Amino acid sequence: MRSGRQPLLLAATGASLIAVGALVWFGRGVVGLGGQADARTNQSLLELLEEVGSGKGRNPLARPAPPPPAHPSWRSPLQRSCAVADGPLRQRLAQRLANLESSSTRVRIHPTNYGVRYQLDAYGNRVDTTPQVVVLHETVYGMQSAISTFLTPHPRDEDQVSYHALVGLRGEIVRLLDPSKRAFGAGNSAFNNRWVVTNPKVGGSINNFALHISLETPTDGENAGPVHSGYTPEQYDALAVVLADWMRRFNIPAQHITTHRHVDLGGERADPRSFDWAELQLRLESLGVLC
């Protein structure tokens, strides 16, 4: 029975591939007739089939996406360093990193507050959804207030917000979203002259290729003031551990760890206020991820 089915299956697969290839060939021909001929129009059918099968073929109907408005490039306060000294700090952080999965809490937020990472932008261009930048935030109010917000349904776009993780004042880590999901951490935003436009009516955003993590704000910062008393050593420990995990998993350089204040194109965000980059430098250096 199996030997009788194999020729039929191979024939059907071959016919499907030829049909797909013919459609792609015809589509490119139509583009060429319109005066926008692709330089690869003369490719063989076999080459076109290989492109379709690999998913690397360019969409002939795609249009150029607009660039973000002029915005300063990010100048990271983090410095390259290979001076990894063994000691209590390194041992403590390494142990925390090894137990990250079991020592953090998982909370499933409401589906209206996050989305999938788009494979195409609004203009039909393929976009890279691999996390490439990490944005630091703060909650302004307490952890439970933030979590309650994420658990609440928000059907309106302007009310939706989320991060991939939260870090509490005592160093507790709450995982809200898998990195494969798109958190709504930054609205109209750009990083180093890059954004992804998925809705031309509202501009572009970095959410499609960003990871977002928020620090719980101390009680004296539950206001709109420019500064507060700062974050705890336990928070810097936990933050460094999460960042080190993401940096290694997704090959994110330290220079791509930035702030909500920087990526926001509206100039309305100030978080994370009173952030001490030297404290983060020390911990990431101890974990060996700045070398």
C-alpha positions as CSV (number, residue, x, y, z in Angstrom):
1,M,0.0,0.0,0.0
2,R,2.8,2.5,0.9
3,S,4.8,1.8,-2.3
4,G,1.6,2.5,-4.4
5,R,1.0,5.8,-2.7
6,Q,4.5,7.3,-2.9
7,P,4.5,8.0,-6.7
8,L,1.1,9.7,-6.4
9,L,2.3,11.8,-3.5
10,L,5.4,12.8,-5.3
11,A,3.5,13.7,-8.4
12,A,1.0,15.8,-6.4
13,T,3.9,17.6,-4.7
14,G,5.6,18.3,-7.9
15,A,2.5,19.6,-9.5
16,S,1.9,21.9,-6.6
17,L,5.4,23.3,-6.7
18,I,5.1,23.8,-10.5
19,A,1.8,25.6,-10.0
20,V,3.3,27.9,-7.3
21,G,6.3,28.6,-9.5
22,A,4.1,29.4,-12.5
23,L,2.2,31.9,-10.4
24,V,5.3,33.5,-9.1
25,W,6.8,33.6,-12.7
26,F,3.5,35.2,-14.0
27,G,3.4,37.7,-11.2
28,R,7.0,38.9,-12.0
29,G,6.1,39.1,-15.6
30,V,3.2,41.3,-14.8
31,V,5.5,43.6,-12.8
32,G,7.9,43.7,-15.7
33,L,5.1,44.7,-18.1
34,G,4.3,47.5,-15.7
35,G,7.8,49.0,-16.2
36,Q,9.2,47.8,-12.8
37,A,11.0,44.7,-14.0
38,D,12.9,42.9,-11.3
39,A,16.5,42.2,-12.2
40,R,15.9,38.5,-11.4
41,T,13.0,38.1,-13.9
42,N,15.2,35.9,-16.0
43,Q,15.7,33.3,-13.2
44,S,15.1,29.7,-14.0
45,L,11.8,28.1,-12.8
46,L,13.9,25.9,-10.5
47,E,15.5,28.9,-8.8
48,L,12.1,30.5,-8.3
49,L,10.7,27.3,-6.8
50,E,13.7,27.3,-4.4
51,E,12.9,30.9,-3.4
52,V,9.3,30.1,-2.7
53,G,10.2,27.0,-0.7
54,S,12.7,28.9,1.4
55,G,10.4,31.8,2.0
56,K,13.1,34.3,0.9
57,G,11.3,35.5,-2.2
58,R,10.6,39.3,-2.3
59,N,7.0,40.3,-2.4
60,P,6.7,42.0,-5.9
61,L,3.8,44.1,-4.7
62,A,5.7,45.5,-1.7
63,R,6.2,49.3,-1.5
64,P,9.1,51.2,0.3
65,A,8.2,51.8,3.9
66,P,8.7,55.4,5.2
67,P,11.7,55.9,7.5
68,P,11.2,57.3,11.1
69,P,11.5,61.0,11.6
70,A,15.0,62.4,12.5
71,H,15.9,61.1,15.9
72,P,19.3,61.0,17.8
73,S,21.1,57.7,17.7
74,W,21.4,55.9,21.0
75,R,24.8,56.3,22.8
76,S,24.9,53.5,25.4
77,P,26.3,54.3,28.9
78,L,27.4,50.6,29.0
79,Q,31.1,50.1,28.3
80,R,32.7,47.0,26.8
81,S,34.6,45.1,29.5
82,C,36.2,41.7,29.9
83,A,37.2,42.2,33.5
84,V,35.2,39.3,35.0
85,A,36.3,38.9,38.6
86,D,35.2,35.9,40.6
87,G,33.6,36.9,43.9
88,P,30.4,37.0,45.9
89,L,28.6,39.2,43.3
90,R,29.5,37.0,40.4
91,Q,28.6,33.8,42.3
92,R,25.3,35.3,43.4
93,L,24.3,36.4,40.0
94,A,25.4,33.2,38.3
95,Q,23.3,31.2,40.7
96,R,20.3,33.4,40.1
97,L,20.8,33.1,36.3
98,A,21.0,29.3,36.5
99,N,17.7,29.2,38.4
100,L,16.0,32.0,36.5
101,E,13.1,29.8,35.2
102,S,12.2,28.3,38.6
103,S,12.8,31.4,40.6
104,S,10.5,33.7,38.6
105,T,6.7,33.9,38.6
106,R,4.6,33.5,35.5
107,V,1.5,35.6,35.0
108,R,-0.7,35.2,31.9
109,I,-2.0,38.7,30.9
110,H,-5.1,39.4,28.9
111,P,-4.8,38.8,25.1
112,T,-6.0,42.3,24.3
113,N,-2.8,43.7,25.9
114,Y,-0.3,41.9,23.5
115,G,0.0,40.6,20.0
116,V,2.0,38.5,17.6
117,R,5.1,39.8,15.9
118,Y,4.2,40.8,12.3
119,Q,6.0,39.0,9.5
120,L,5.1,41.8,7.0
121,D,4.8,45.6,7.5
122,A,1.9,47.6,6.2
123,Y,3.6,48.0,2.9
124,G,4.2,44.3,2.2
125,N,7.8,44.2,3.2
126,R,9.2,41.2,5.1
127,V,10.5,42.3,8.5
128,D,12.9,40.6,11.0
129,T,11.0,39.7,14.1
130,T,14.0,38.6,16.1
131,P,14.3,40.6,19.3
132,Q,17.1,43.0,18.7
133,V,16.7,45.7,21.3
134,V,15.7,45.8,25.0
135,V,13.7,48.8,26.4
136,L,13.9,49.7,30.1
137,H,10.7,51.1,31.7
138,E,9.4,51.8,35.2
139,T,5.9,51.1,36.5
140,V,5.3,54.5,38.2
141,Y,2.9,52.7,40.6
142,G,3.4,49.4,42.4
143,M,3.7,45.9,40.9
144,Q,0.2,44.8,41.7
145,S,-1.2,47.9,40.1
146,A,0.8,47.1,36.9
147,I,-0.2,43.5,36.9
148,S,-3.9,44.4,37.4
149,T,-3.7,46.6,34.4
150,F,-2.3,43.8,32.2
151,L,-5.0,41.4,33.4
152,T,-7.8,43.8,32.5
153,P,-9.2,43.6,29.0
154,H,-8.4,46.7,26.9
155,P,-10.2,46.6,23.5
156,R,-9.1,50.2,22.6
157,D,-5.6,50.5,21.2
158,E,-4.8,53.6,23.2
159,D,-5.4,51.7,26.5
160,Q,-3.3,48.6,25.7
161,V,0.1,48.2,27.4
162,S,2.4,45.4,28.4
163,Y,6.0,44.3,29.1
164,H,7.7,41.0,28.8
165,A,8.8,41.1,32.4
166,L,8.6,43.1,35.6
167,V,11.1,43.4,38.4
168,G,9.9,44.2,41.9
169,L,11.6,46.3,44.6
170,R,12.7,43.1,46.4
171,G,14.1,41.6,43.2
172,E,11.2,39.4,42.4
173,I,10.9,38.7,38.6
174,V,7.4,38.3,37.0
175,R,7.4,37.0,33.5
176,L,4.4,38.3,31.6
177,L,5.0,37.4,27.9
178,D,7.2,34.9,26.0
179,P,9.8,36.8,24.0
180,S,8.2,35.5,20.8
181,K,5.2,37.7,21.5
182,R,4.9,41.5,20.8
183,A,4.4,43.5,23.9
184,F,2.8,47.0,23.7
185,G,5.6,48.7,25.6
186,A,6.4,51.6,23.2
187,G,3.9,53.3,21.0
188,N,5.2,55.7,18.3
189,S,8.9,54.9,18.7
190,A,12.2,54.3,16.8
191,F,15.7,53.0,17.6
192,N,18.8,54.0,15.6
193,N,16.7,55.0,12.6
194,R,14.6,51.9,12.6
195,W,10.9,51.2,13.2
196,V,8.2,48.9,11.8
197,V,5.0,50.5,10.4
198,T,2.0,48.1,10.8
199,N,-0.7,50.8,10.9
200,P,0.2,53.9,8.8
201,K,-2.5,55.9,10.7
202,V,-0.5,55.8,13.9
203,G,3.1,55.8,12.6
204,G,5.7,53.2,13.4
205,S,7.0,51.4,16.5
206,I,9.9,49.2,17.7
207,N,7.6,46.8,19.4
208,N,7.9,44.2,16.6
209,F,11.6,43.7,17.3
210,A,11.9,44.8,20.9
211,L,11.8,43.2,24.4
212,H,10.4,45.3,27.3
213,I,11.2,45.1,30.9
214,S,9.9,47.4,33.7
215,L,11.2,48.2,37.2
216,E,8.8,48.7,40.0
217,T,8.9,52.4,41.0
218,P,9.7,53.2,44.7
219,T,6.8,54.8,46.6
220,D,8.3,58.3,46.5
221,G,8.2,58.1,42.7
222,E,4.5,57.6,42.3
223,N,4.1,61.0,40.7
224,A,5.2,62.9,37.6
225,G,8.4,64.3,39.1
226,P,11.6,64.1,37.2
227,V,13.5,61.9,39.8
228,H,12.9,59.6,42.8
229,S,15.0,57.7,45.3
230,G,16.1,55.1,42.7
231,Y,16.0,51.3,42.5
232,T,17.2,48.7,45.0
233,P,20.3,46.6,44.7
234,E,18.0,43.6,44.5
235,Q,16.3,45.1,41.4
236,Y,19.6,45.7,39.7
237,D,20.6,42.1,40.4
238,A,17.3,40.7,38.9
239,L,17.4,43.1,36.0
240,A,21.0,42.1,35.1
241,V,20.0,38.4,35.2
242,V,17.1,38.8,32.9
243,L,19.1,41.0,30.5
244,A,22.0,38.5,30.5
245,D,19.6,35.7,29.6
246,W,18.1,37.7,26.7
247,M,21.4,38.9,25.5
248,R,22.7,35.3,25.2
249,R,19.6,33.8,23.7
250,F,19.0,36.5,21.1
251,N,22.6,37.8,20.6
252,I,21.6,41.3,21.7
253,P,24.6,43.6,22.2
254,A,24.8,45.7,25.3
255,Q,24.6,48.8,23.1
256,H,21.0,47.8,22.3
257,I,19.8,48.1,25.8
258,T,18.0,51.5,25.9
259,T,15.3,53.4,27.7
260,H,11.7,54.3,27.0
261,R,12.7,57.9,27.2
262,H,15.0,57.5,24.3
263,V,12.9,55.5,21.9
264,D,9.7,57.6,22.4
265,L,9.2,59.9,19.5
266,G,6.5,61.9,21.2
267,G,8.9,63.2,23.9
268,E,6.4,62.4,26.6
269,R,8.2,59.5,28.4
270,A,10.8,59.9,31.1
271,D,11.3,56.3,32.3
272,P,13.2,54.8,33.9
273,R,13.8,57.8,36.1
274,S,16.8,57.9,38.4
275,F,18.4,54.9,36.7
276,D,22.0,54.1,37.7
277,W,23.9,52.7,34.7
278,A,27.0,52.1,36.8
279,E,25.0,49.6,38.9
280,L,23.9,47.7,35.8
281,Q,27.4,47.9,34.3
282,L,28.9,46.3,37.4
283,R,26.5,43.4,37.3
284,L,26.5,42.7,33.5
285,E,30.3,42.8,33.7
286,S,30.3,40.2,36.5
287,L,28.1,38.0,34.3
288,G,30.6,38.2,31.5
289,V,28.1,39.6,28.9
290,L,30.0,42.9,28.2
291,C,33.1,41.3,26.8
